[in-house]
Amino acid sequence: MRRVRTVLLASALVAVLSACTPTPATPPPVEAGGEDRPVVAFYGDSYTRGTGASSPDLRWSTIICTDRGWTEINRSENGLGFVNRRDRMGAGLDDIPAQIIADDPDIVFVTMGLNDNFSYDAAADRIRATIDRDLTRLDTELPDARIIVVEPFWYTAERPASVDVIIGWVRDAAARIDADWIPGASRWLDGHYAGSPEDWIAADGLHPNDAGYAEFATRMDAALRALDPPL
């Protein structure tokens, strides 16, 4: 698998869609004395930004970072896709991969693709090309980082054909750069969509609520522990 920094390996052993108006993500400051903590950057959409959670502390990314002693830099944005909304995100948000490269993280999570389903009919070729370009760029510019690519999330029982097509493109691009791949995430809300007897969806009807993000964290934790080497 990918190269892992010495600090990451040591820490691992010790710690063994939205159409909302995007607003800039503010990464948390590195805590004093936290220089030896792995820095983990997240490139995703509202499902990784934590939209719908009652507190940022309850989004899945923050739960897994807190549990592992990682320093989180969450650069996820509402409505963002590999193509969707990307040219309308505003100055400073139109090239999030560049921001992540500048962060020089030890680990990068890529959790993108859900929102590209809304651009698929008009931009399928561009979506596929941008997936390859973004992952290749992260791989090239961050040669010491471990890249974790997550199967794009999905949010309704109805699955347009584009969902599985985009999943395939992301999976194939991850394989080309020898990234870790987390499968099955598009099904993590199965049986718990909006309107289900036991739904895990916030009041907006689109995003996970606290229970949903807690379940995402549980499943992500299990998937990370199953990697080789585990995280």
C-alpha positions in Angstrom: 0.0 0.0 0.0 1.0 3.7 0.1 4.0 5.0 2.0 3.3 6.0 5.6 5.3 8.4 7.7 7.1 7.1 10.7 5.0 9.4 13.0 1.8 7.9 11.5 2.9 4.3 12.1 4.0 5.1 15.7 0.7 6.8 16.4 -1.3 4.0 14.9 0.3 1.5 17.2 -0.3 3.7 20.2 -3.8 4.8 19.4 -4.1 1.3 18.0 -25.5 16.9 -1.5 -26.5 19.5 -0.2 -27.6 22.6 -2.1 -26.8 24.7 0.9 -24.8 27.9 0.3 -21.2 27.0 0.9 -19.3 28.7 3.6 -15.5 28.5 4.2 -14.4 25.7 6.4 -12.1 26.8 9.2 -9.6 24.2 10.1 -8.9 23.9 13.8 -5.6 25.2 15.1 -2.9 22.7 15.9 -2.9 22.2 19.6 0.2 23.1 21.6 2.4 20.1 22.0 0.5 18.4 19.2 3.4 18.5 16.7 3.8 14.8 16.8 0.1 14.0 16.2 -0.7 12.9 12.7 -2.3 15.6 10.6 -5.4 14.3 8.7 -7.0 16.3 5.9 -10.5 15.7 4.6 -11.6 16.4 1.1 -15.3 15.9 0.9 -18.8 17.3 0.8 -21.5 18.1 3.3 -21.5 14.5 4.6 -18.0 14.9 5.8 -18.4 18.6 6.7 -21.0 17.3 9.2 -24.0 19.3 8.0 -27.0 18.1 9.9 -25.1 17.3 13.1 -25.9 19.2 16.2 -22.2 20.0 16.8 -19.1 19.6 14.6 -17.7 17.4 17.4 -20.4 14.8 16.5 -19.6 14.5 12.8 -17.9 11.2 11.8 -14.6 12.7 10.8 -14.1 14.4 14.2 -15.2 11.3 16.1 -12.5 9.1 14.4 -9.8 11.8 14.7 -10.6 12.3 18.4 -10.5 8.6 19.1 -7.1 8.2 17.4 -5.5 11.4 18.6 -5.3 12.9 15.1 -5.2 16.6 14.3 -8.2 17.1 11.9 -8.2 19.6 9.0 -11.7 19.3 7.5 -11.8 21.2 4.2 -15.2 19.7 3.1 -17.8 22.0 1.7 -21.6 21.8 1.2 -22.6 20.8 -2.3 -19.1 20.1 -3.5 -18.3 17.4 -6.0 -15.4 16.6 -8.2 -17.2 18.9 -10.7 -20.5 19.9 -9.0 -20.4 23.5 -7.8 -16.6 23.5 -8.1 -16.5 26.5 -10.4 -19.0 28.4 -8.2 -17.4 28.0 -4.8 -15.7 31.4 -4.7 -12.1 32.5 -4.2 -10.2 30.2 -2.0 -12.6 27.3 -2.3 -12.3 26.5 -6.0 -9.1 24.5 -5.5 -9.4 22.6 -2.3 -6.8 20.0 -3.4 -4.3 22.9 -3.4 -5.2 23.8 0.1 -4.8 20.1 1.2 -1.4 19.9 -0.5 -0.4 23.1 1.4 -1.5 21.5 4.7 1.1 18.7 4.1 -1.0 16.1 5.9 0.1 12.6 7.0 -3.3 11.2 5.8 -5.8 12.4 3.3 -9.4 11.2 3.2 -11.3 11.7 -0.1 -15.0 11.4 0.3 -16.3 12.9 -2.9 -18.8 12.0 -5.6 -22.3 12.2 -4.1 -23.1 15.6 -5.5 -21.7 14.8 -9.0 -24.7 12.7 -9.6 -26.6 16.0 -10.0 -24.2 17.1 -12.8 -23.8 13.6 -14.4 -26.1 14.1 -17.4 -24.3 17.2 -18.5 -20.8 16.5 -17.3 -20.1 12.8 -17.1 -16.8 12.9 -19.1 -15.6 15.9 -17.1 -16.5 14.1 -13.8 -14.5 11.1 -14.8 -11.5 13.2 -15.9 -11.5 15.3 -12.7 -11.6 12.3 -10.4 -8.4 11.0 -12.1 -6.8 14.4 -12.1 -7.6 15.2 -8.4 -6.4 11.8 -7.1 -3.3 11.8 -9.3 -2.4 15.3 -8.1 -2.8 14.5 -4.4 -0.7 11.4 -5.0 2.0 13.3 -6.8 2.2 16.3 -4.6 1.9 14.4 -1.3 4.2 11.5 -1.9 4.5 10.7 1.8 0.8 10.9 2.7 -1.4 7.9 3.0 -4.5 8.5 0.9 -7.9 6.9 2.0 -10.5 7.0 -0.8 -14.1 6.3 0.4 -16.8 5.0 -1.8 -19.1 8.0 -2.4 -22.0 8.3 0.1 -25.6 8.2 -1.0 -28.7 9.4 0.7 -31.9 7.8 -0.7 -33.3 4.3 -1.3 -33.6 5.3 -5.0 -30.3 5.0 -6.7 -29.9 6.5 -10.2 -27.6 4.6 -12.5 -25.0 7.3 -12.2 -24.4 6.4 -8.5 -22.7 3.1 -9.3 -21.0 4.5 -12.4 -19.4 7.3 -10.3 -18.5 4.8 -7.6 -16.7 2.7 -10.2 -14.7 5.7 -11.5 -13.6 6.7 -8.0 -12.7 3.1 -7.1 -10.6 2.7 -10.3 -8.8 6.0 -9.8 -8.0 5.0 -6.3 -6.5 1.8 -7.5 -4.4 3.6 -10.1 -2.6 5.6 -7.4 -2.5 2.6 -5.0 -4.7 4.4 -2.4 -6.6 2.6 0.3 -10.2 2.0 -0.6 -13.2 1.9 1.8 -16.1 0.1 0.0 -19.8 0.1 0.8 -20.2 3.6 2.1 -23.0 4.4 -0.3 -25.1 1.8 1.6 -24.4 3.0 5.1 -27.8 4.6 5.3 -29.7 1.6 3.9 -32.9 1.1 5.9 -32.5 4.5 7.6 -33.3 7.0 4.9 -35.7 9.9 5.4 -39.1 8.6 6.1 -38.0 5.2 7.4 -39.4 4.0 10.8 -35.8 4.4 12.2 -34.3 7.1 10.1 -30.9 8.6 10.7 -31.6 11.8 8.8 -31.6 15.4 10.1 -34.6 17.7 9.9 -33.5 18.9 6.5 -34.3 15.5 5.1 -30.9 15.3 3.3 -28.1 14.8 5.8 -27.4 12.4 8.6 -28.4 13.4 12.1 -26.2 12.7 15.2 -27.2 9.1 15.2 -26.4 8.8 11.5 -22.9 10.3 11.9 -22.3 8.1 14.9 -23.1 5.0 12.8 -20.8 6.4 10.0 -18.0 6.7 12.6 -18.6 3.2 13.8 -18.4 1.8 10.3 -15.5 3.9 9.3 -13.6 2.8 12.4 -14.1 -0.8 11.5 -13.1 -0.2 7.9 -9.9 1.6 8.9 -8.9 -1.2 11.3 -9.4 -3.7 8.5 -6.9 -1.9 6.2 -3.4 -3.2 5.6 -1.7 -1.7 7.6 -4.7 -0.8 9.8 -5.4 2.7 11.1 
